[in-house]
């Protein structure tokens, strides 16, 4: 069976910045493979293109430009927020709010996103909401370790369910 739309695909991979010798970003191993419902928009489009048609045991290695990955960094994603929004019961937790920390936030529509704290002043907190890999070339090396038909429930829900089904 080959990797394609509505197949559940398990894979291992090493993700590096720019090329095979680049800085290690993530490693997914056989003991905990990355398992995904293929062809439903869960993966970067160019990532899917490089895996389509592969079978269990096939290996892959390919590069994605920043545009094919998470796009370029955009200045609009760097914002100054009122420091008061980080107060809990009138106080700011200095361990929680510090430069270099990524904080889970929500946009005005309630969608979750992560912001990296860049600078803290008396009144504002400068945060970067760009994806951590924005502006970065990506290099993947890996192996397909599982391909199976997705269940009707998995296709309907748009994601893989674990052993024994999935309960919402």
C-alpha positions in Angstrom: 0.0 0.0 0.0 1.3 3.4 -0.9 1.0 6.8 0.8 -2.0 8.8 -0.6 -5.2 10.6 0.3 -7.1 9.2 3.2 -4.4 6.8 4.3 -3.0 6.8 7.8 0.8 7.2 7.5 3.4 6.6 10.2 6.9 8.0 9.7 10.1 8.7 11.4 12.2 11.7 10.5 14.9 14.1 11.4 14.2 17.7 10.7 17.2 20.0 10.3 17.5 23.7 9.4 18.4 24.3 5.7 20.3 21.0 4.9 21.4 17.6 6.2 24.2 19.2 8.2 21.9 21.9 9.6 21.0 22.5 13.2 18.7 19.7 14.5 15.1 20.9 15.0 13.3 17.7 15.7 13.8 13.9 15.7 10.9 11.4 15.5 12.0 7.8 16.2 10.4 4.4 15.5 9.4 3.9 19.2 7.1 7.0 18.8 6.5 7.6 15.1 4.6 10.6 13.7 1.2 9.2 12.6 -1.1 11.4 10.4 -4.1 11.2 8.2 -2.6 12.0 4.8 -4.1 14.3 2.2 -6.5 16.3 4.4 -4.3 19.4 4.8 -2.7 18.5 8.1 0.8 18.7 6.6 2.7 21.3 4.6 1.7 20.8 0.9 5.3 20.3 -0.3 5.9 17.8 2.5 2.9 15.8 1.3 4.1 16.0 -2.3 7.4 14.4 -1.3 5.8 11.5 0.5 3.0 10.7 -1.9 3.4 7.3 -3.5 6.0 6.0 -1.0 5.5 2.6 0.7 6.5 1.1 4.1 10.3 0.9 4.2 10.8 3.6 1.7 13.1 6.4 2.9 13.0 10.1 2.0 15.1 13.2 2.2 14.2 16.5 0.8 14.5 20.2 1.4 11.8 22.8 1.6 12.4 26.5 1.1 11.0 28.9 3.8 8.1 29.7 1.4 7.3 26.0 1.1 7.6 25.6 4.9 6.2 28.2 7.3 6.7 31.3 5.1 8.9 34.4 5.8 8.9 36.2 9.1 6.4 39.1 8.9 6.9 42.3 10.9 3.1 42.5 11.5 3.4 39.4 13.7 5.6 41.3 16.1 3.4 43.3 18.4 3.6 45.4 21.6 0.9 44.3 24.2 -0.2 46.0 27.3 1.7 44.5 30.2 -1.5 44.5 32.3 -3.0 41.6 30.3 -0.3 39.4 31.9 -1.4 40.2 35.4 -3.1 37.6 37.6 -4.8 39.0 40.7 -3.0 42.3 40.1 0.5 40.8 39.9 2.8 39.6 37.2 4.6 36.3 37.6 8.2 37.1 36.8 9.0 33.4 36.3 6.2 33.1 33.7 6.8 36.4 31.9 10.4 36.8 30.8 12.4 37.4 27.6 12.9 34.2 25.6 9.8 32.4 26.9 7.1 31.2 24.6 3.6 31.9 26.0 0.4 30.3 24.7 -2.1 33.1 23.8 -5.3 33.6 21.7 -6.0 35.9 18.9 -9.1 38.1 18.7 -11.1 35.1 17.3 -10.1 32.8 20.2 -7.7 30.8 18.1 -4.6 29.5 20.0 -1.2 30.8 19.0 2.2 31.0 20.7 4.1 34.2 21.2 7.8 34.5 22.0 8.6 37.3 24.5 11.2 39.6 22.9 11.3 42.6 25.3 9.6 43.7 28.5 9.3 47.4 29.4 7.4 49.1 32.3 4.2 49.1 30.3 4.5 46.8 27.4 5.5 43.3 26.3 6.9 42.9 22.8 6.0 39.5 21.4 6.7 37.6 18.2 3.9 35.5 16.9 5.7 34.3 13.7 6.0 30.5 13.5 9.3 29.5 15.2 10.5 28.1 11.8 9.3 31.1 9.7 12.1 32.4 7.4 13.9 29.1 7.7 14.7 26.4 5.1 13.8 22.9 6.3 15.4 19.6 5.5 13.7 16.2 6.2 15.3 12.8 6.3 13.1 9.8 7.2 11.3 6.6 6.6 7.7 5.5 6.1 7.0 2.9 8.8 3.2 2.5 8.4 0.5 2.9 5.7 -3.1 1.8 6.2 -6.5 2.7 5.1 -8.2 5.3 7.3 -11.4 4.3 9.0 -14.6 6.1 7.9 -14.6 7.8 11.4 -11.1 9.0 10.9 -11.9 10.5 7.5 -15.1 12.1 8.9 -13.2 13.6 11.8 -10.1 14.6 9.7 -7.5 13.0 12.0 -6.1 9.7 13.2 -7.7 7.8 16.1 -5.7 5.7 18.5 -6.2 2.0 19.3 -9.7 1.2 20.3 -11.2 4.2 18.5 -11.4 7.8 19.5 -13.9 9.4 21.8 -14.7 13.1 21.7 
